[in-house]
Amino acid sequence: MTEHYNAGDIRVLEGLDAVRLRPGMYIGTTGVKGLHHILWEIVDNSIDEVSNGYATTVFVTVHGDGSVSVEDDGRGIPVDVHPKLGVSGVEVVFTQLHAGGKFDTSNYAHSGGLHGVGASVTNALSEWLRVEVYKNGTTYRMEFESKEVNGEVKGGVPKYHLIDTGEKTDKHGSRVRFMPDKRIFETVIFQFETIARRLKELAFLNKGVRIKLVDERVPMGDGYRSLEYCYEGGIIDFVKYIDEAKETLYDTPVFIKGERDGISMELAFQHTDAYTENLFSYVNNIPTTEGGTHETGFKSAYTKVMNDFARRVGMLKEKDSNLLGDDYREGLTAVLSVQMTNVQFEGQTKTKLGNPAARIAIEALVSQLLCEYFGDAKNEAVGEAILKKGLLAAKVREAARKEKEITRAKNAIESFNLVGKLTPCTGKKPENNELFIVEGDSAGGTCKQARARSYQAILPLRGKPLNAEKKRIDQVLANEEIRTLISALGSGIGEDFNVDNLNYHKVIILSDADVDGYHIRAILLTFFFRYMKDLITEGHVYIGLPPLYKIAKGNNVEYAYDEEALAAAKSKMGKGALIQRYKGLGEMNADQLWETTMDPKNRALVQVTIEDAAEAEKLVSVLMGDAVDLRREYIIEHADFNKVDNFNR
């Protein structure tokens, strides 16, 4: 390390160099999520054309070489020369950070790409990128590449300036095709399902837009795997889609829309017989998964309107206390879509809205429009259905409050009851500690012997825990296995959940690789999703993957976690290899379990995340609820029965 630090030691990053040096600052991660982020940046630009009324179609294609293209029928990226920079608008957009037409309202009333870094970041992190603009009856083209300059790899370098190809066309719009740089990303393989989920969401949010996705990596019939989305009902169809597997309290979702102080809003909601609230909010088509001021405004106005309505129709008397917002939102599925300028997102990842003006505008709009809605006699039945569910929820809430008080009073007893159930670790730092939730006492006993006692705790489950789907919190708290799990985690449940009190920062579900094991895994994930969602969103839930096979020949031993690995191991060892199929964790001895499943150096863990909150809500309802027909349809569509392991062999 040098002892001298002078001005000459300061490195000045030019152009897009900073993006390649610190990609995480711009896209969050270089993993699979970051890979798709650079696609969203291009898709969002096309959707901005749609939401501002300039485009009606968007086509996304994953090509056979792994590149992806996005085409729209909007106005097309500007091709004229920028007055200050002396190059075309296309070159400015793809090579300059914080450059774009979205910093004022003359070109875009609202947009998702407010930072002006989207297209340029995608370009910087690609091996190559090609742009075609269809405008003025002709086709313009420009290409960029990553190349080595003075010993350093630079991204987004123009191969040539924008050219008019002379190819005549009646089309208008832009087409961007790019190849992610494998030197930057951990993987460059785009996931069809991930792209499809986001495009479906955008189609719901932009009523009438046609969005088509084609995957040229997968031939089907005379063409390729493809999907197309178009929803004339917009977010009303979105709510119906989410609630498809549930019983609704009224047939048609409530829908209101309006504009105030330059902020426009669409809101659709419907109540079901479920017991949890699901509010999905968006600002300029960007999911605000952490909420923000627009959600605060909605909740405040909605609660006040419902309490006023309850008193007007006599369901709340003068002596009665107002109900809480949580009561009226039990079983609620709502989609709130806001369009506005000068958006203040918290961070480049855009997950929480910070504009105070949004709260004021949305609160005023919801108050006015919902009052008008419930003031119409034909909508009173809807309001009364919501009130009845809210009143029942209030009674249950009070019962649950008393139950929680009893539970808190019995904390010492609960801790005592963990003796014989939980085998704690000796470490006192939650950030280092791991809790293995293990199926059965037999496997639990082996895990206790195998574990690293300084940081690994073991909680065996005796039988299958309660399926928390469609169970109220008082019913959940009455289940002994669930209470034991809550006590072990130490972070509370429901509205009292506090991730800061978590005793173990890794919560690892470890079940057998059979139907019962997968069911237990699904039940536990459903419980976490419904009553401890922050446990998942904060990245604390994992699934342990024990090996399916042990392959041994002489002193050589290998473990295989799937059929492909088994075939490779058999081929490597040749004839005479002994193959053991593990039907359960209890069949392993402690050394084997530690080596394959619990040792951080060797084990395989899958972190549970929520990429798409609305789709996750729909999937949990379908798979864990009462909609048998929908569950059967999902299994038939998605299960590959050719790969299902025969557990009895």
N, C-alpha and C positions, 0 to 999 in steps of 0.2 A: 504493500500500500504506500502510495506516494505521500511524502510529508508536506509537499507544496500544493496549494489549491489556488490557482490563478484564473483570471478571466478566460484565458485560452483553454481552460479545462471544461468550460461550460459548452455543452453541445446544443446547437440550435437545430431543431427538427423542422424540416421544410415540407410543404405540401402535405402529403398523406403519410409521411414517415411515422408520425406519432401514433397513427391508427395501428400500423403493423407492429410497432414496438410495444404498445400497451392496448391490445384489442379489447381486453376485459373492461376498460374504461368506457368503451363505446357500445359493446354488445353484451356485456355482463359476463360471458364465459366463452371459452373456445370449444366447449363440448357440443353435444347435439342441439341444445337449446340455442346456443350462439349461432350455430350453422343455420337454423331456421330463422333466426332473427334477421340475418342479412337478406333473406327472401322476403320477410314481412316488410322490410323497409321499401322494397320495390313494389310489392303488392299495395302497400298503404298509399303510395303515390298515385297508383291507378284508381284506388278507391276514393281518394280525395277528388279526382276528376268526376267520379260518379256522384258523390255526395254533394258536390257543388253544381250538379246539373249538366255537366259537359260530356259524360260518357254513360253508356247503357250496358256494356259488356266488358268482361275481363276474362282472358284465357291464360291459364297457367299450364305449362308443359314441363314435365320432367323427362329429359331426353335420354336416349340410350347410352350416351357417353357420361352420364351423371350430372351434366349441366342442367340448368333450369331457365325457362324463359317466361316472361310476363308481358302480355300484350293487351292494350285497351283501345277503345275507339273514341278517345278524348280529343283534346285540341292538339296534342303533340308537344313535346318539349321544344322551347324556343330554339330556332335555328339561326336567327340573325346574330350579328356581331355585338358583343357586350360593349357598351360605350367606353367603359374604363379599362377593361382587361384586354380588349382587342381580339378576343377569340369568341367562338360561337357559344350560344347559351347552353348547348349540349355539353361542351367541354367544361364550362364553368360548373354546371350541376354535378358532373362526375369527377372533378378534380379539386374543387375548392370546398373546404369545410365551412359550415355555416353559410352556405350560398343556396338560395332558392327563391321561389316566388311566393313564399308563405309568411313572410315577415310583415306584410301589410294586408289589408282586406280588399285591395283592388282586384287581385287575381283569384284569391281563395277566401271566401267568407269564413271558412273554418277548415282545419286539416289536422291529421294525426301526426304528420312529419314536421313539427314546429321547430325542431332544433336545426334543420337544414343540413344534417350530417348523413342522412339516410343513404342516398344514392352514392355519395362519395365514399362512405365507409364500405358499402358493398363492393365497390370498385377496388378499393385499397386491399381488400382481403380476398380477392379473386385472382386465379391464375390468368384469366382473360375475361374481358367483358365486351359485348358488342351491342351497339344501340342502332336501331332503325327508327326514323321518324317519318311518318306519312303525313305530308302537308303540302299545300299549294299544288296538288295534283302530281307530285313527284315523291321519290323516296330518297331520304338523306341517310348517310351511314357514317359511323365512327367506331373505331376499335381501340381497346386499351389492353395492356398486358403487364405482368410483373416481370421485371428483368434485372439483371445484375448491373449495377452502376458503381464503379470504383470500389469493388469488393463487397458492396452491400446490395441486398435484394430490395428493390423499390416496387411498390404496387401501384396499379392504376396509371401507368405511363402511357400516354397516347402513342399509338402506332402511326397515326396520321391525323391531320385535322379533319373536321367534318367535311364530307363531300356530298355533292348532289350527284347521285348515281345516274340520273337521267331515266331511271325506270319509272314509267308513268303509272299512276295508281289513282283509284277513286276512293281509297281508304283515307282515314284520318286517325291520328293517334300515335302511340309509341310502342315499341317492342324492345325489351331489354333481355339479353341472354348472357348468363355468366357461369363460370366454373369456379367453385370455391377452391381456395388454395390449400392443398393437403399439408403444406408446411406450417399452416396456421392452426387448422382445426384438427381435433382428435379423431373425427370422422367426417367424411364428405359425402356420406350416403343420406340423401333426403328420405324422410319417412312419409309414405303416401297418406297414411291415416292422420298424421299430425297436420299435414297440409290441408287435407280434406276437412278436418274439424274447424280449422280457422276460416276457410273459405265458406263453409256452411254458415258459420257465425256472421260473417260479413254479409252474406246474402240475406239473412234474417234482418240485419240492421239497416239494410239499404233496399227498401221495398221495390220490387220489380227489376232489380239488376239481374243480369244473367251471368253467372260465373261458371266456367267449365274448367275441369282439371283432367289432364291426360297424362298417363304414365307410360312412356314408350319403352320402359324396361320390361313391361309385362304384356306380351301379345295376348289378345283375346279375340277369337273369331277372325273377322277380316280386318280388325284394327287393334287397338290397345285398350288396356284398362282405363276407364274414364268415369267421371261423375259430372253431373250438371245440377246447379242449384238456381232456383228462382222462386221467390215467395212474394206473392201479390199482397198477402196480409201483413208482411213485415214482422214487427215484434209481437203482434197478436199471434201469428203463426209460431213464433219463437216460444211463447209461453205455453201454447197448446202442445208443442213438441216436447218440452221439458216435462209437462204434466201427463204425458200420454199413458204412463203406467200407474197413475193415481186416480182415485175417486175425487171428482171436483164437487164443490158445494153449489156451484151455479155453472150453467153451460158455456156462456160466452165471457171471455176475459174483459175486465174493465179496461177501457182505453181512453186516454186523454192526451191532448197535445196543445202546445201553445208557445208563445215567444214573449220575452220581457227583457228589456235593456240589452238587446242584442244577443240574448241567450235563448236558443230554442230547445224544446224538450218534447220527447215522446215517452209515455209511460203506459205499460200494459201490466195488469196483474190479475191473478186468480187464486182463490183459496182451495185447498184440498183437505182431505181427512188426515193428512200427515201432521206431525207435531213439531217439525222444524221449519225455520224460515230460510228462504232462498232468494236473495236479492242480487241480481246481476246488473252491474252498472257499467256504462261506457261513456267516454268523452271523445267526440270526433272519431268514433269507431274503435277506439283503443280501450281494451278491458281495464277497468280500474279495480283490480282485485282486492286492493286494500281500502277501497271506499274513498271517502273524502267529503268535501263540503257539499257536493250535490246530494249525496246519500243522507247527510245530516239534515239538509233542508227538506227532503222528501219525508223522512221519518217524523220529523217534528210536525209538519203540516198534516200528514196522514193521521197521526194520533189525535190531534186536536179536532179534526173534522169528524172522526169516528166518535169521539166522546160527545161532541155537540149533537151529532145525529142520534146517539143513544138517548140523550136527554130529550130531544125533540119528539122521539117516538115512544118515550116512556119506559124504555128498557133499563135506564138508569134513573133512579129517583133522586130527589134533592139531597136526601141524607146520605146517599151512596157516594163513595169515593170514585174518582175517575179511574178507568182502567189504564194500565201501562201500555206503551207501544208494543212491548213484547207479546202482550196478550192478543192484540189485534193482528200481529204479524205471525202468529202460530199457523203453520200450514200455508203461508203465503209464498207464492212464486211470482216474482216481479222482475221486469226488465225495464231499466231506466236508461234512456239514450239521450245524451246532451250534446248539442253542437254549439261551439262558442269560439271566440277569438282570444288571443293573448292568454292561452292556457298556461297555468303554472303547475306542471307535474312535479312530483317530488322525485327527481333523478331521471336519468336518461331512459330507464326501464319503464317509466310512465305507469306506475301502479296506483298512485294516490293523487287525487285532485286537491290543490291547495287554495284555489281562488275563493276569497270570502264572498265576492259578488255572486258566485254560483249558488251558495247557500241561500242568500237573500232572494234571488230570482226564482229558484226552484221552489222554495217554501211558499212564496206568493202565488206562483202558478198552480201548484198542487192544491193549495187552500181554495183558490177561486174555482178551479175547474172541477174538483171533487165535490165542493158544495153545490155547484150547478148540477153535477151528475146525480147526486143523491137527493137533490131537490125535485127531480123529475119523478113523478109518482110511479112510473113504470120500472124504476130502478130500486124502489124501496125494498123489494124482496131480496135483492142482492145485499143491500146494506144490513138487513135483518139477519141474513145467513151469517154474515161476518160477525155481527154482534153476538149471536148465540155461541159461535165458536170462541169468541173472545171472552165471554162471560165464563164459559166452562174452563178455558185456559187459566183465567184468574183464580178460580177455585183450586185447580190442580197446582198452580204456582204457589198458592198459600200452603197447600198440603206439602208440597216439595220443600218449601221454606222451613216448615216445622221438622220435616225429615232431616234436612241438612243440619238444623240446629241440634237435633238429637245425635246426628252423626258426628258433628264437631265435639259435642259433649262426651262422645264415646271414643274420642281420638286415642286416648291411652289404651282403651280396650281393643280398638282396631289394631293398634300397633302390637298389642299382645297377641291378637289373633293371627298376625302375620308369622308369629313364631310357629315353626312347623310347616308353614306354607312357603314363605319367602326365605331363600338363602341369600342374605345380603353380602355385599362386598365390603372390604375393610376401608377402601378409599373414601375420602371425605369431599372430593372435588367432583361435583356432578358432571362437569364438562369432560371428565375422563372416564366416567362410569358407564357401564352397559348393563341393560336388563334383558335377559333372554326369557321370553315367554314360551314355555315348552309344553308340547302336547304329552300329557300323561305322566304318572309318577315314575314309570320305568325309565323313560327317556330323561326325566328330570333328575333321577338318581345318577345316571351316567354323566349328565352335564355337570352336576355338582362335583363329581370326581375330576372331570376334565378341565374345569374352568381355571382361569387365573384369578384367584380369590381377591387380589388387591383391587381389581376394577370390574369384575364380572359377577353379577347377581343372577340368581336363577329363580323363576316363578313357574312351577308346574301347574297346569290346568287339570282339574279333575272333571273330565267330561267336557261336553261342548258348552261354551258360554251362551248367554242370551243373544238372540238376533235383535239388535237394537232398532232395526228398521220398523217404523210404525209403532214404536214403544215410547210412551211418555217418560219423562225423566224420573218420576216417582216409581214407575215400574222397573226402570233400569236400576235404580238405587236399591230395589228390593232383592236383586239377584246377588247371591253370595260371591260367585266368581268375579263378577264385575266390581263389587265393593272391594274385594281383595286387591284387584288390579289398580283401582283408584287410589287405595291406601299406599300401595307400593310405589306408584308414580309420584304421589305427593303434590300434584298440581291442581287438584280440584276437578270439577266437571261442569259442563254447560257454561252459563254466564259467569260462574265463579272460577272457571279455568284460568290459570295464570302460569304461563310457560316458564316464568322466572323461578317458580318453586319446584320445577322438575328435578327429581332426584337422579335421573339417568338421562344423559343427552343422546344416547343410542338405545332405542327400544327395538329389540330384534325379535321378530316372530319366527319361531323355529318349530316347524311341524313336519310330519311324515309326508313323503312324496306319494300319497295315495288320495283317493277321493275324500276320505274323512279329514285328512290333513289339509287339503285345499279348502274344504268347507270351513274348518276352524280358522284358517287364514282369512277367508272372506268375511266371516262373522266379526273377527277382531278389527279388521280394516273398516267395516261398516260402523262399529262402535266408535272408533277414533274419528271417522268422517262426520258422524252425526253429533257427537258430544265433546270431542277434543280436536276439532279441525286444525287448530293452530299447531298441534303436535305434528301434523303432516306438513302443513304449509311452512313451518319453521325447519323442516328437514330432519326430524328426530326419529322417524319410523323407517325400519328396514325389514327386509325378508331375508332370512338365512337360507342358503342353498346347500343342503347336505348332498354328498355324491349319491348317485343311483347305483354305481357298480364299483366293486373292488376287483382289479385284475392282477393276478399274481403268477409268477413263474420263477421258481427258485427263490433267490433273495430279492428279486425285482418286484416292486409293488407300485401300481398306479391306480388312481381313482378317476372315474369318469362321471361327469355331471349330466351328460345327455347321450343320446344314441350315436351321435357323430363322434364324440370323444371316445366312446366305447369301441367303435369300429377302428379308429386310429390306434388305440392301445392294443387291440387284438392283432392288427397288422404289424405293429412294431415288435410285439413279443413272439409272434408266430404260434405254431401248433404247441399244444400242451399247456397253454395258459389256463389257469383256473379262474372262473368268473363267478363272483358272488353278487347277487342282486339284493340290495338292502331294502327290505320291506318297511323298516321303521328305524328311528334313531336308536331305539333300545337294542338293536342288533349289533351296534358298534361298541367296541370297548372304549374306555376313556381316552386312551392314547390316540386311537383312530379318530374319535370325535373332535379332539383338540386339534389334531393335525389338519383335518379336512374342513372343519366347519366353524371352529371357534378361534383359532390362531389368526390374529390380524394379518400376519405375513402371508398366509396361504388361502384364507377363506374367501368365499364369494358372497357378497351382500348386494342386494338390490334396494336402492333407496326409493321409497314411495313418495311420489310427487303428484301435484294436481296441475296439469298443463292447461286444462280447459274446465273451468268450474262448472259451467252449465252442462257440458257433456258428462262430467263426472256425476253430477246430480241425477241426470237421466239414467245413467248406467247403473248406479246403486239402486235406484227405484225399480228398474227392470229386473235386475238379478236377485235382489234381496226382498222385494215386495211381493204382492199378491197377484200380479199380472202374469198368470201362467202362460197365456198365449204369446205375449210379447217376449217372455223369457225363452220360450221354445223357438220363436222366430230368430232371436238373437243367436242362440246356440247353433241352429242349423246354418245360419249365414256365416258365422265367424269360426266355429270349431273345425279344426282339421282332424277328422277322425282317423286318417291314415297315420297320424303321429301320436295318437293316444296310446299310452303304454298299457300293456296288459298286466294289471297288478297281481293277478293270481298265478302267473307263470312261475 
